[in-house]
């Protein structure tokens, strides 16, 4: 089937920001791919040796930004470029991730056989490549994903092409052209994280699926739980809680009034409880999150309306000079 895939244009899109410790592994893995790839990089104003390392590899297009747009908005730059280039597929690849030679081929072949899947991910190993990434194991486990974990443990000879899941993070995503042109890119309302969570919800709202392909394998060398516990700077901050609230309120699969009622009722209960206990840090945190959510409601309503329409989110993609 490889021969029949050659006419396809497959763009690998990497957003970089001070990624010098990973880039050689990331980029060199692409040079060994069994399918021809065009590599597009959007750099979020790196201040380390990232741009220097990129110069050692064949990059089809480099967008060197003057400011850090964050993950979602920077990816939108590359997604718009891919659409303009009539790409058949875009493979989103984190700078701290890398693939095996047949990873993208396995994903593309699974996509061709299962066109109802608008997001496909390989299995995610952690950096040592000896076990699954901790968070990814949750995405492949019930109730988010039925049968995959048990099949990997007990039925390896009869694995399916794709296993449907509710969510898988965007470290290694294959997106077909139809997903890009119908669902659009990432919602720029998300500043810190959560844009991939939102996009999976939008895909499922429009009747398409998110899947994991067990025959494809990638590596995501991010911090694992032990690292997070050892380093207090990774404790949830107010900004993280605010984005969690934004994810819930933006979910177009649930009526906004229902989400608002539950969110603000629970927040007020926690605030009252913290106040009674004179837990001022938690009380202040809850107030900031509620204030943030209330201030975003008009924009959330607007972006929900856009998300509910096929092709409408294309307006979130930036204009790129020819």
C-alpha positions, 0 to 999 in steps of 0.5 A: 500500500506504500506505493499508493500513498506516494502521491499524497502530500503529508505535512508534519507540523512542529511548534517549537519553543526553546526545544534544543534538548529534544529537536535532534531526536524529533527531527532525525526520526522524521528522516527515517519515515517510510513515507515522504514528508514535508516538515513545517516548523512554527517557532515561538520566538525561541531564545536557545539554539532551536533555530540553529538546530533547525538549520541542520535539517531539511525544513520545507517551511519555517515560520520564525515568530517574533512572539510566543503565541502558545501551542494552539495559535502557533499550530494554527499558523501551520494549519493554515499553511497546510490548507493553502498547500492542499495537504492531504494530511497534517501530522502534529508532532510535539518538539519533545516527541519522536516517531518510528519509521512506520508511524505515519504510514500506519496512521495514514493507512488506518485513516484511509480504511476508517475515514470517519476518524478525524483525529488519529494517534499512535500509542504514546511511550514515555521517553525511555520507550519502555512503558506507556506515557502516564497520562496516555495510559488513562486515554487508552483505558475504560471508560474513555477507550473500550477494549484497547488496554485489555486487547494489548494485554490479552489479544495482541494477535487480533488488534483492531485498526483503530480504537475509539477514544474520548480524548488523546492529547495532541502530541502526535495527531494525524489530521486528514484534510477533511478535519482541517477544512470542516472542523478547523484549527484550534480555538484561540480562546485557549491561551495556556492549554486545553485547545486539544481537548476542545478540538476533540469535543468539536470533532465528536459534536459533528459526528466524527471520531477520535481514535488510537491506532495500536500498530503505530507507536510514538514517543513523548518525552515529557515530565512524568508523575514522579518529576511533577511531584518532586517539583512544586512549580508544577502544582496547579496555578490559578491560570490552570484552574481558569483554563479548566473552567474554560474547557468545561464552559466551551464544551458544545456537547453540553448546553451552556446553561446547564454547564453554567448552573453547575459550574457557578453553583459548585464554585459558590459552595466551595467559596463559602466553605473556604470562607467559613474555614478562613482558608483565604488562599483557596477562597481567593483562588475560587473568586479569581476563577469565577471572576475569570469565567464570568468575564469570558461568558460573552466570548465563550457563547460566541465561540460555541456558536462558531464551533457548532457550524462546520467550516466556520472555525476556519475564521480562527486561522491567521492570514499568511502572506503568499 
